[in-house]
């Protein structure tokens, strides 16, 4: 079992209640990464919904971040909202020491049974191979102990400390221990890249997530995930961040969008 | 008071419980439009959160659609999750005859007090004026009794019944009675355009929404809303639909994204 699977593991403590812990290694500053926290909820949902249905894969997951989490134990309540033939809806709430931290709503399915028309307007970006991309973007963050992030597009701000103004970061991301990605891992990777807002306001900016939605399209093939993140509209300190994720066979496996606030350094 | 305000009005029946009704005029086939239904929840949230704070405007709203709604009374429970200085988080649940239909999570704020950096990668699209754009896109839908929709981009599929394959619809939308838009109206307009998937699979396709997230950026100026909707990735019958909305002064006022399923005619 890889480090990500171990450090998002949850245990059922009673009907509808799960317990896990937020581990060292995933923090940005003092706060565990929001995608990592979402993945723990996603794991509890997956285990809860695999009990009563075959719907163990996230199809669409939304999280609102109410308060910063901290290291240590975390409780997750799971409520099944509606069970359907191909989709089960459920909500999850994450608490630490009784304080509500994150609220998650989700539709789960069996991604291997999706069936319908296919079309793609945009191919996967043509980046250099994972091994040939430079490691950039805040390598001193604790979070870099757990993810191996390589930038192929838009990373110059990390070289010269000057915002490039493009609002795009692209490249590759993988588990640092080489474990292969799974659908729950995609929930974490969907918040793993530095926010493109830093290419607009500079590296000292602070970009807290208000809400994050991840759409999954397929279980990823083994190997690193190729990703492109883009922001288009920063309005009075509010920004969207859109991510696209492809597996090592260049198949689209997920999309993400978050609403974030952009705070300038004092 | 305009028709939209009247037909999304809610009444507080007890602590945390609101009641309204879904009216004729808003249906697509037998089912009230999802944006209209979301707007009713948005109204209940706005009234509930204006009680204890000045946070009467949606900042980010997510809805999962569990079951189709029908005309008639609808109950809305509102739970305040966390009240902060600039943002209040809350959830709402919509029930009809005791059946849970829609689950909403939201961050509310006072949009007039947003303050921070601004940047825009893309200007508003340069469409002909509202009055000069043709009315297209399923004009026989009941929903067209309540919205005045004009297409300026990508509407050829409605003229010749042949999918254009672009995955983009753009144009204008306004309340049919000429009422000016407000932030709650933007929640409805965020699901008012025909799904761009119809330009991929043809007009007989059926595109039910799984979840819809709307980000608001500003209270809209009086006048029609300019919008562009785009889909990029249709994967085994799952598609995203991204919308951008500008007010009559070409200021970005909202973004939307939904996860939808695409069903072909049998």
HADDOCK unambig.tbl for C-alpha pairs under 7 A between the chains (distance, minus, plus):
assign (segid A and resid 66 and name CA) (segid B and resid 82 and name CA) 6.78 0.50 0.50
assign (segid A and resid 82 and name CA) (segid B and resid 66 and name CA) 6.78 0.50 0.50
assign (segid A and resid 114 and name CA) (segid B and resid 236 and name CA) 5.60 0.50 0.50
assign (segid A and resid 115 and name CA) (segid B and resid 236 and name CA) 4.51 0.50 0.50
assign (segid A and resid 115 and name CA) (segid B and resid 237 and name CA) 5.95 0.50 0.50
assign (segid A and resid 116 and name CA) (segid B and resid 236 and name CA) 4.07 0.50 0.50
assign (segid A and resid 116 and name CA) (segid B and resid 237 and name CA) 3.91 0.50 0.50
assign (segid A and resid 117 and name CA) (segid B and resid 234 and name CA) 6.88 0.50 0.50
assign (segid A and resid 117 and name CA) (segid B and resid 235 and name CA) 6.67 0.50 0.50
assign (segid A and resid 117 and name CA) (segid B and resid 236 and name CA) 5.20 0.50 0.50
assign (segid A and resid 117 and name CA) (segid B and resid 237 and name CA) 5.00 0.50 0.50
assign (segid A and resid 118 and name CA) (segid B and resid 234 and name CA) 4.98 0.50 0.50
assign (segid A and resid 118 and name CA) (segid B and resid 235 and name CA) 4.77 0.50 0.50
assign (segid A and resid 118 and name CA) (segid B and resid 236 and name CA) 5.41 0.50 0.50
assign (segid A and resid 118 and name CA) (segid B and resid 237 and name CA) 6.58 0.50 0.50
assign (segid A and resid 119 and name CA) (segid B and resid 233 and name CA) 6.01 0.50 0.50
assign (segid A and resid 119 and name CA) (segid B and resid 234 and name CA) 4.88 0.50 0.50
assign (segid A and resid 119 and name CA) (segid B and resid 235 and name CA) 6.65 0.50 0.50
assign (segid A and resid 120 and name CA) (segid B and resid 232 and name CA) 5.81 0.50 0.50
assign (segid A and resid 120 and name CA) (segid B and resid 233 and name CA) 4.70 0.50 0.50
assign (segid A and resid 120 and name CA) (segid B and resid 234 and name CA) 6.17 0.50 0.50
assign (segid A and resid 121 and name CA) (segid B and resid 232 and name CA) 4.95 0.50 0.50
assign (segid A and resid 121 and name CA) (segid B and resid 233 and name CA) 6.42 0.50 0.50
assign (segid A and resid 122 and name CA) (segid B and resid 232 and name CA) 6.67 0.50 0.50
assign (segid A and resid 217 and name CA) (segid B and resid 235 and name CA) 6.34 0.50 0.50
assign (segid A and resid 232 and name CA) (segid B and resid 120 and name CA) 5.79 0.50 0.50
assign (segid A and resid 232 and name CA) (segid B and resid 121 and name CA) 4.93 0.50 0.50
assign (segid A and resid 232 and name CA) (segid B and resid 122 and name CA) 6.66 0.50 0.50
assign (segid A and resid 233 and name CA) (segid B and resid 119 and name CA) 6.02 0.50 0.50
assign (segid A and resid 233 and name CA) (segid B and resid 120 and name CA) 4.69 0.50 0.50
assign (segid A and resid 233 and name CA) (segid B and resid 121 and name CA) 6.42 0.50 0.50
assign (segid A and resid 234 and name CA) (segid B and resid 117 and name CA) 6.88 0.50 0.50
assign (segid A and resid 234 and name CA) (segid B and resid 118 and name CA) 4.98 0.50 0.50
assign (segid A and resid 234 and name CA) (segid B and resid 119 and name CA) 4.88 0.50 0.50
assign (segid A and resid 234 and name CA) (segid B and resid 120 and name CA) 6.15 0.50 0.50
assign (segid A and resid 235 and name CA) (segid B and resid 117 and name CA) 6.68 0.50 0.50
assign (segid A and resid 235 and name CA) (segid B and resid 118 and name CA) 4.77 0.50 0.50
assign (segid A and resid 235 and name CA) (segid B and resid 119 and name CA) 6.65 0.50 0.50
assign (segid A and resid 235 and name CA) (segid B and resid 217 and name CA) 6.33 0.50 0.50
assign (segid A and resid 236 and name CA) (segid B and resid 114 and name CA) 5.60 0.50 0.50
assign (segid A and resid 236 and name CA) (segid B and resid 115 and name CA) 4.51 0.50 0.50
assign (segid A and resid 236 and name CA) (segid B and resid 116 and name CA) 4.07 0.50 0.50
assign (segid A and resid 236 and name CA) (segid B and resid 117 and name CA) 5.20 0.50 0.50
assign (segid A and resid 236 and name CA) (segid B and resid 118 and name CA) 5.41 0.50 0.50
assign (segid A and resid 237 and name CA) (segid B and resid 115 and name CA) 5.94 0.50 0.50
assign (segid A and resid 237 and name CA) (segid B and resid 116 and name CA) 3.94 0.50 0.50
assign (segid A and resid 237 and name CA) (segid B and resid 117 and name CA) 5.01 0.50 0.50
assign (segid A and resid 237 and name CA) (segid B and resid 118 and name CA) 6.61 0.50 0.50
